[in-house]
Amino acid sequence: EDPSNYSDAPREGIRRILEEVTKKPHPRNKPLDTSRISYIRMGTTVATNALLERKGERCALVTTKGFKDLLLIGNQSRRKIFDLIIKRPELLYEEVVEVDERVVLVKENEGTGCMGDKAVNTYEEKAITGERIDVIVSPDLEAVKKSLAQVLSKGITSLAVVFLHSYAFSKHEEIVGKIAKELGFKNVSLSSEVMPMVKIVSRGYTTAADA
């Protein structure tokens, strides 16, 4: 950036490229002729800087009940495995909301999911892959709304929603996301949209960074 010569760095870069390619002058004090531009790709380090300096939006994590410490524990990977003093990176979120929800994947030719006998209110759904899902516990919408309202009252307006098997069954995340937006959260990142992959730790880190 060079405020003494131009007000906007991206615009100045485009102006210079246009002059070089078209061999015609494009004065700084006049609107740019973009008729010859089909698209513009621009990369910045703004998001990376905010992540490294921990200057992003205040964020809360919403996850499956019983897994609130999962991202804190991580996958136990360490750069220097024999170090006696490990400096753990700061978490990207301030609060954790646990939602009582659970789905299990049903293996082929099996009558029930991995949790054994079906619970009383269990019902079947289909995963995005077409496989069968047993919904053991559905989110209590009123409880979710109450918990999220408490988070919002603390001035936190960004959420990362990461449920256990949402890579295959995103409905529960979508329900919570809808409630959050209705309550007034400015940004709601769903792991099923940000990074729909099996490994919840990696998916959770990426979703928290996105939030």
N, C-alpha and C positions, 0 to 999 in steps of 0.2 A: 504494500500500500504506500501511496505517496500523496497525501491530502493536499499538499501545496501545489501539485500539478494536475491532479484529477480527483474527482469525488468518489468514483466507484471503480474498484480494480477489475472486476469481470468485464464491465462495459469497456474499459480502456483496452483490455486485452483483445476483445472482439474488434474494436475500432482499428487497432494496429494490424490485426490479421487481414481485415478488409482492405486496408490501404496497401498492404503488401501483395495481396492476391489480385485485386482489381487495378492496381497502379493508379488509383484515383484518390484525391484527398478526401478525408472524412474528418471535418473539424470537430474538436472536442465540445464546442458550445452549441452544436446542432444535433438533432435526432439522427440516429444511425439508419442508413438505408439497409434493411434486413431482407430485401426482396430476393437476394441470391442465397440466403441461408435456409437450408431445409430443416436442420435441427442443431441443437447446441448441447454438448456434454461438458459438464463442469464438475471437477472434484475439489473438495475442500477438506481441511482437517478440523473443522469446527466441532463436529461430533466426537472425533477422536480426542481432541483436547479436553472437551467437557468430561469425557469418560475418565481420562487419566487424572484430571485435576479434581474429579468428583464435584463438578459444578453444574451437573444436570438438574433436571426437575426432581423435586422430592417425590419419592416413589414408595409404593407398598406392594408386597407380594401376596397374591391370593393363590392358595394351593390346597391340595387334597388333605383332609384331616389326617394327622399322624405323620405328615412329611414336612412340617414347618422348618426343620433344621437341615433339610436335604441339601440345599445350596451352600449352607455353612460348612457341612461335612465334606461336600464335593465328592470327587472320585479318588481322593488320596494321592493324586499325582504331585510330585515335587521335583523341582529342577535339580536340587542337590539332595539326594535321598539320605545321605549320612550326616547332614547338618543337624546339630543338636538344638539350635535355635531357629525355629521356622517363623518367618513373618508372614502372616496370613493377610491377603489383600482385604481391604474394607468391603463390606457388602454394599451393593448398590441400592438397597431398599432399607427403609426405616422401620416399617411395621410389617407384620405377617398376619393374614387372615386365613384361618383354616375353615374349609367348607366340607361338611360331611357329605361326600359324594364318593361313589365307587362303582366302577364297571370292571368286568373281567372278560378276557378273551376266551372263547370256547374253542378248544382244539377239535380238529376234524374227527368225526365218529364218536365224540364224547357227548354225553347227555347233559352235563353241567359244566360250569366254568371251573377255574382252578381253585375256587374257594369251597369246593365240595358241594354239599347239599344246598339247594336253593333256599334263599331267605323267603319269608312270607310274601313280600311285595316285589320280588324279582320279576322283571319282564325282559323280553328279548328285543334287540335292535340289530341293525346291520352296520358293520364298520364300513369305512370308505372303500375298503378292499373287497367288500361283499361278504366277508366272514361274519359269523354270528357273534354278537356281544350280549352278555347278560348284565343288565343294569341292576346292581345290588341295592344301591342307595341313590336316590335322586336329591338334588339340592333343595333345602328348605328355603324357599324364596324370601319369606319374611325374615328369617334369621340372617340370610345373606344381606338383605337390604339394611337391617339394623347394624350389622358389623361394618358394612361399607360406609354408612352414614357417620359412624364414630371416627373412621379414618379420615373422612372428608372434613369433619369438624376440627381436625388437627392441622388443617391447611395443606394436606397432601392431596394433590389433584391428578396424580399419574399412577396407573395400576399395571402390574404384570400378572397375568392370569395363567397359571401353569398347573394343569391337572395331570394325573398319573398316566392315563391312556388316551389323552386327547388327540394324539397323532392319528389315531384310528377312529375315535368317536369324539367329535368336537362339540356336540350339542350342549353339554354342561358348561363349557367355557363360553359359548355364545350366549347362553342364558344369563350368566353372571356379567358378561360384558354389556349386555343390553340394560341390565339393572343399573350398572355403574354409570353409563352414559345418561340414563334418565335422572340419576341423582345429581349429575353435574360434573363428573370427572372429565377433565379436558382431554386426557389421553388414556386409552385403554389398549394395551397390547396383549393379544391372545397368542399363546404359544402354538396353537394349531394353525394359525395364519402366518406367524413370523418364521417358524422353523418346525414344520410338521415331521419330526423324526422320532425314532424309538427312544433314544437315550434322553431321559428327563433332565439329567444334570446339565448337559450341554444345551438342551432346549431351554431350560430355565435361565441359564446365564445369558443366552442370547436375547431372550424375551425381556429380562430385567434391563439389559443394556438398551434395548429398543424403547422401553418405557421411559 
